[in-house]
Amino acid sequence: ESYELLDVGWRKKWREKEISSEDAIKKIIPGNRVFIDSACSEPQALTAELIKQSEELIDTEIIHYLTIGPEKYFEDKTEDLFRHNALFIGSTLREEINSGQADYTPIHAYEIPDLFLSGRKYIDVALIQVSPPDRYGFCSFGTNIDIAKPISQSAYHTIAEINPNMPRTLGNSFIHMKEID
């Protein structure tokens, strides 16, 4: 099945779920704890829109694992309106963590899923990036299955950026469109 044919089919079948990045980020309310998918799976359009709407999202906590995207959370701001909590210190937040503008929670990668699935740490909104759904409604987490699936399963809302360039990986790496808000 080519992605072009698949693209038309899923959009038609799931049209009630498709909204703009702007409207998706408006679902987040001030004070929410938001997880942003990691590394090559960071949802670029959703992250850019989140930063754009930051003045309406005061006291929102952003949980990062590995942020490598081009977006700069602290650029042109004397103080960030978000509180960042990195589970891994990458170059995009290292300076802010060192200066006290962001937090770091030291944790082993294998411990992260249980932290959220057990309820010890709560996620209000998970922002993820996935492949388009197959004919049965399953999207693949693609290149980054590490912690995105368990966090999406434990989040109150899951918002997905669907990327036709995201490869479909096999194994326990799928989320159904019914699980995406």
N, C-alpha and C positions, 0 to 999 in steps of 0.2 A: 504494500500500500504506500503510495507516495505521500509525502507530507502535504502537498497541495490538496489532494483529495481528502486526506484526513482533516486538514485545517477547515475546510468547508463543512465537513460532516460534524465535527465536534462543536464548532461555533453555533451551528443550527440547533443541535441537540441540547447544549448547555447554555443557550443565550441568556437565560434569566440570571445566570451567575456572573456574566461578563460585565465589568464596570471599568471605568477609567482608573488610572493610578491615583489621580486626585481624589476621586470619590472613595477609593479603597482606603487611603490614608485617613480620610475623614471619619472612618469607622473607629479609629483609635481615639480614646478620650484622655485628657490630661491625667497624669498619675498612673497610667497603665505601664506594665512591664512588657517590653517588646523584644522578641528575639529576632535577629536578622541572620538569615542563612549565611553560611561561611564560604570563604575562598572563591573558587570559580562559580559557585552557585549563589553568590550574593545577588539578590534581585536588584539590578541597577536602577530601573525606572522607579521602583517602589522606594528605594533608598534615597534617590534624588528628590522625590516628592516629599518624603518624610522630612528631609532637611529644609525643603522649601516651606513647609507648613509648621516649622519648629516653634514659631511664636504663638501658635494656638495649642501647642502640646507641652506646656510648661510642666516640669516635674515628671516627665516621662522617663522611665529607666530603659536604656537600650542595652541588651545583653549581646555581646559579640563573642565569637570563638576565634575565627581568623578572618580579619577584614583586610582585603587587598584591593578593593575597588578604588576608583578615582575620586570618590566623593570625600570632601573635607568637612567634617562636622564643626570644627572650631574656626574655620577661615572667616575673616572679616567680623569676628564677634569678640568682644572683650570677655564675655562669659557665655558658655554654652547653656542653652535652656534645657538640654537633656542631661541626665546623669548616666554616664557610660560605665558598664561593668564588663571588663574583658576577662574571659576565661583562658585566654592565651594572649601574650603581649606581642603584637605584630608592629611593624614600623609605622602604621597609620595612627596608632594611639600611644606609642611609647613615650613621646615627649609630654603628652597630657597626663599620663599616669605618673611620670616622674615629677611633674609639677603639682600633682594633687587635684587636677581637674577631672580625672577619671579614676575609677577603681579597678583593682585587679583581684580576682578571686583565684588563688592557686588551687588547681584541681587536676587530677589525671584525666585524660580524655575518656578512658573507659568508665569513669565514675559519673560523667555528665548525664547520660540517659536516666540513670536511677535517681539522680538528684531531682529531676523534673517529674518523672513517672511516679515517684513515691509521694509527691506533693510537698516535699521539704522546701522546694523553691517553686513558685507559681509563675506561669507565663500567661498573660492576658491575650497577647496577639503574637502569632508567628508569621513572619514575612519570609516566604520561601520562593525558590525558583524550580520549576519542574518542566518536563517535556509535555507536549500536547497529549491529551488522553487517547488511548487506543479505542477500538470500537466498543469495548466493554466499560469504558469510563476510567481506566487506570492510567495515571500519570506516573512517570518515573522520576525519582529524585536525581537521576543521572550521575554526574561526576562526584557528587558529595553526599553520600548516604550516612556519614559518620554519626551526627547527632540530630540532624534535621527531622528524621522520621519520629523518633520518640518525643521530641519537643513539640512537633506538630500534633501528635496524638494527645499530648497533655495540655495544649493551649486551649483557651476558651474560644478564640477565633483563629482560623488559619486563612491567610491571604496569600494567594499564589500568583506569581508572575509566570505566565506560560511562555516558554521560549522554544520555538520550533527547531533551534539549533542545539538544544540540550539532548545529548544521546540517551537512548533508552538502555539502562543497564538492567541486568537480570538478577534474580535472587529476591531477597526481602527488601526491595527498594521501590515500592509503589505506594501511592496514595490514591484513593478513589475520589472522583469529582464530588461525591456526596459528602466527603470529609472536608472539602474546601468550602469556606464560607464565601 
